[in-house]
Amino acid sequence: MKMYWPMTRTAPGFSLIEMAIVLTILGALLSGLLVALGQSTENSRRIEARNELRDFSEALYGFAQTVGRLPCPALNNTDGLKDPVGGGDCTAANGFLPNATLNLSGSINTDGLLLDPWGNPYRYSVAVRDASNSDRAFTSTTGLDTFFNNNELSSTTMLRVCDVSDCSGNILGDLVPAVVITMGDNWPSFTSTNEQMNGSGTTLGSYTVSNTTDFVSTDYSEVNFDDLIVWLSPHVLYSKMIAAGKLP
């Protein structure tokens, strides 16, 4: 009698080497996906910030058309209101966007300051000096009126926007009444001289703001420069105020 033994079969599976290869491929794919998602999020935030900056410039023009001057910056302790609240010479030329004064909506922090898409307050600086170096200029109704009537536009009394911190390159605007800035994703740890020009020099509470009349707008760099800045034109400002009957 013949005996038949069942044939044994090796169960199908992966070797350790094959599993390691598969895991390596999956890791590379996942890493690429995370990088793409991160870049997509950053691009969305920059688009949002650009749109908001455009809205802010329109709000500042509108304020001037209504009140006859530009608002002073808000400070860290004014709950988003221009300082001084009741009017008069600006306490500081460099501070924060006066979102409460401009009635702007959006995310605010515990100090009442309007936040950019990265959770940092929008900076705002305004030209406050006239030809005699007095505090009035564009933040005073009579000062702005005098500027216009006497044609006192001067690069020595107004803000300037350049493409490098020492303004040795292109000067994008040298008769700028006001600027609004977001310091981008790297705001907690920016180190480049271009970004330092926009966001450091004076301490207001737990924040730093510029202490100069020069600002930088240049090519985007994830490491060296991710600020976004919008600036007003004095001629557009004049035109809008003339149309609104605030000038001459």
C-alpha positions as CSV (number, residue, x, y, z in Angstrom):
1,M,0.0,0.0,0.0
2,K,1.4,3.3,-1.0
3,M,1.5,6.1,1.4
4,Y,0.9,9.7,0.1
5,W,2.2,12.5,2.2
6,P,0.6,16.0,1.8
7,M,2.8,18.4,0.0
8,T,3.8,21.4,2.1
9,R,3.7,24.9,0.6
10,T,5.5,27.9,1.7
11,A,3.1,30.7,2.7
12,P,3.4,33.7,0.5
13,G,4.8,36.9,2.1
14,F,7.4,39.6,2.0
15,S,11.0,39.3,3.1
16,L,12.4,41.9,5.5
17,I,14.3,43.5,2.6
18,E,11.2,43.8,0.6
19,M,9.3,45.3,3.5
20,A,12.1,47.8,4.1
21,I,12.0,48.9,0.5
22,V,8.2,49.4,0.6
23,L,8.4,51.4,3.9
24,T,11.2,53.5,2.4
25,I,9.0,54.3,-0.7
26,L,6.0,55.1,1.5
27,G,8.1,57.3,3.7
28,A,9.4,59.3,0.7
29,L,5.8,59.7,-0.7
30,L,4.5,60.8,2.7
31,S,7.3,63.3,3.1
32,G,6.7,64.8,-0.3
33,L,3.0,65.0,0.4
34,L,3.6,66.8,3.7
35,V,6.0,69.3,2.0
36,A,3.4,69.9,-0.7
37,L,0.6,70.5,1.9
38,G,2.9,72.8,3.9
39,Q,3.7,74.8,0.8
40,S,0.1,75.0,-0.2
41,T,-0.9,76.3,3.3
42,E,1.9,78.9,3.2
43,N,0.8,80.0,-0.3
44,S,-2.8,80.3,0.9
45,R,-1.7,82.4,3.8
46,R,0.3,84.8,1.6
47,I,-2.6,85.2,-0.7
48,E,-4.9,86.0,2.2
49,A,-2.4,88.5,3.6
50,R,-2.0,90.3,0.2
51,N,-5.8,90.6,0.0
52,E,-6.0,92.0,3.5
53,L,-3.2,94.5,2.9
54,R,-5.0,95.7,-0.1
55,D,-8.2,96.1,2.0
56,F,-6.2,98.0,4.6
57,S,-4.8,100.5,2.2
58,E,-8.4,101.2,0.9
59,A,-9.5,101.6,4.5
60,L,-6.8,104.1,5.2
61,Y,-7.6,106.1,2.0
62,G,-11.3,106.0,3.1
63,F,-10.4,107.3,6.6
64,A,-8.6,110.2,5.1
65,Q,-11.5,110.9,2.7
66,T,-13.8,111.0,5.7
67,V,-11.7,112.6,8.5
68,G,-9.2,114.7,6.4
69,R,-6.1,113.0,7.6
70,L,-4.5,109.6,8.2
71,P,-4.8,107.9,11.6
72,C,-1.9,107.5,14.1
73,P,-0.7,104.0,14.8
74,A,-2.2,101.9,17.6
75,L,0.1,100.9,20.5
76,N,0.2,97.7,22.4
77,N,-2.1,99.1,25.1
78,T,-4.7,101.0,23.1
79,D,-6.9,98.0,22.2
80,G,-6.5,98.6,18.5
81,L,-7.3,102.3,18.6
82,K,-5.1,105.0,17.3
83,D,-3.0,106.8,19.9
84,P,-3.8,109.3,21.1
85,V,-7.4,108.3,20.9
86,G,-8.7,111.9,21.1
87,G,-6.5,113.3,18.4
88,G,-3.3,115.3,18.5
89,D,0.3,114.6,17.7
90,C,1.0,110.8,17.4
91,T,2.6,109.2,20.4
92,A,4.6,107.1,18.0
93,A,5.1,107.0,14.2
94,N,5.7,103.3,14.2
95,G,3.2,100.9,15.8
96,F,0.3,98.7,14.8
97,L,-2.6,99.0,12.4
98,P,-5.4,100.9,14.3
99,N,-8.0,98.2,13.4
100,A,-10.6,99.4,16.0
101,T,-10.4,103.0,14.7
102,L,-10.8,101.7,11.1
103,N,-13.5,99.3,12.1
104,L,-11.7,96.3,10.6
105,S,-12.9,92.8,11.3
106,G,-10.7,89.8,11.8
107,S,-8.8,87.8,14.4
108,I,-7.5,89.9,17.3
109,N,-5.3,89.0,20.2
110,T,-5.6,89.9,23.9
111,D,-4.2,93.4,23.2
112,G,-7.0,94.1,20.7
113,L,-4.5,94.1,17.8
114,L,-5.5,92.7,14.4
115,L,-3.6,89.5,13.5
116,D,-2.2,88.4,10.2
117,P,-2.6,84.8,8.9
118,W,0.4,83.8,11.0
119,G,-1.0,85.1,14.3
120,N,1.2,88.2,14.5
121,P,-0.2,91.8,14.7
122,Y,0.0,93.9,11.5
123,R,2.5,96.8,11.8
124,Y,1.7,100.3,10.7
125,S,3.9,103.3,10.2
126,V,3.0,106.8,9.1
127,A,4.8,110.0,8.1
128,V,4.3,112.5,11.0
129,R,6.8,115.2,10.2
130,D,6.4,118.3,8.1
131,A,9.0,120.4,6.3
132,S,9.8,122.1,9.6
133,N,10.2,118.8,11.4
134,S,7.0,119.3,13.4
135,D,4.6,116.6,14.4
136,R,1.6,117.1,12.2
137,A,2.0,116.2,8.5
138,F,-0.3,113.5,7.3
139,T,-1.8,112.7,10.7
140,S,-3.2,116.2,11.2
141,T,-6.0,117.8,9.2
142,T,-4.3,121.2,9.1
143,G,-0.9,119.6,8.6
144,L,-2.1,117.6,5.6
145,D,-3.8,120.6,4.2
146,T,-0.6,122.7,4.5
147,F,1.4,119.9,2.9
148,F,-1.0,120.0,-0.1
149,N,-1.3,123.7,-0.5
150,N,2.5,124.4,-0.1
151,N,3.6,121.4,-2.1
152,E,5.8,120.3,0.8
153,L,6.2,116.7,-0.4
154,S,9.8,115.9,0.6
155,S,11.7,112.7,0.9
156,T,13.3,113.9,4.1
157,T,10.0,114.1,5.9
158,M,8.2,111.0,4.5
159,L,8.7,107.2,4.5
160,R,10.7,105.4,2.0
161,V,10.4,101.8,0.6
162,C,13.5,100.1,-0.9
163,D,14.5,96.7,-2.1
164,V,17.4,96.4,0.3
165,S,17.8,97.6,3.8
166,D,20.5,100.3,3.2
167,C,18.5,101.6,0.2
168,S,21.5,101.2,-2.0
169,G,19.4,99.4,-4.7
170,N,16.1,100.4,-6.1
171,I,14.0,102.9,-4.2
172,L,10.4,101.8,-4.8
173,G,8.9,104.8,-3.1
174,D,10.4,107.8,-1.4
175,L,7.3,110.0,-0.8
176,V,5.3,107.4,1.2
177,P,2.7,108.7,3.7
178,A,2.1,105.3,5.3
179,V,2.9,101.6,5.2
180,V,1.3,98.4,6.5
181,I,3.4,95.3,7.1
182,T,3.0,91.6,7.9
183,M,6.2,89.9,9.0
184,G,5.3,86.6,7.6
185,D,5.8,83.0,8.9
186,N,9.2,83.6,10.4
187,W,8.1,86.6,12.6
188,P,9.2,84.9,15.9
189,S,12.8,84.4,14.7
190,F,13.7,86.7,11.7
191,T,17.4,87.5,11.4
192,S,18.0,89.1,8.0
193,T,18.8,92.8,7.9
194,N,16.0,93.4,5.4
195,E,13.4,92.0,7.8
196,Q,15.0,93.7,10.8
197,M,14.4,97.0,9.0
198,N,10.7,96.3,8.9
199,G,10.1,94.9,12.3
200,S,12.7,95.6,14.9
201,G,14.3,98.6,16.7
202,T,11.7,99.7,19.2
203,T,9.9,97.5,21.8
204,L,6.2,98.1,22.5
205,G,5.2,95.7,25.3
206,S,6.0,92.2,24.2
207,Y,6.4,93.3,20.5
208,T,9.1,94.9,18.4
209,V,8.4,97.5,15.7
210,S,10.5,99.5,13.3
211,N,12.1,102.7,14.5
212,T,13.0,104.1,11.1
213,T,11.4,105.8,8.1
214,D,13.0,103.2,5.7
215,F,11.3,99.9,4.9
216,V,12.0,97.0,2.6
217,S,10.0,95.2,0.0
218,T,12.0,92.6,-2.0
219,D,11.9,89.1,-3.5
220,Y,10.4,86.3,-1.4
221,S,12.7,83.9,0.4
222,E,11.4,81.4,2.9
223,V,14.5,81.9,5.1
224,N,15.6,85.4,4.5
225,F,12.6,87.5,3.6
226,D,8.9,86.6,3.8
227,D,7.5,90.0,4.8
228,L,4.6,91.6,2.8
229,I,4.2,95.3,2.7
230,V,1.8,97.8,1.1
231,W,2.3,101.5,1.0
232,L,0.1,104.5,0.2
233,S,0.8,107.0,-2.6
234,P,0.5,110.7,-1.7
235,H,-0.9,111.4,-5.1
236,V,-3.6,108.8,-4.9
237,L,-4.3,110.1,-1.4
238,Y,-4.6,113.7,-2.6
239,S,-6.8,112.6,-5.5
240,K,-9.2,110.7,-3.3
241,M,-9.4,113.5,-0.8
242,I,-10.1,116.1,-3.5
243,A,-12.9,113.9,-4.8
244,A,-14.3,113.7,-1.3
245,G,-14.1,117.5,-0.9
246,K,-11.4,117.3,1.8
247,L,-8.9,119.1,-0.3
248,P,-7.9,121.8,-1.3
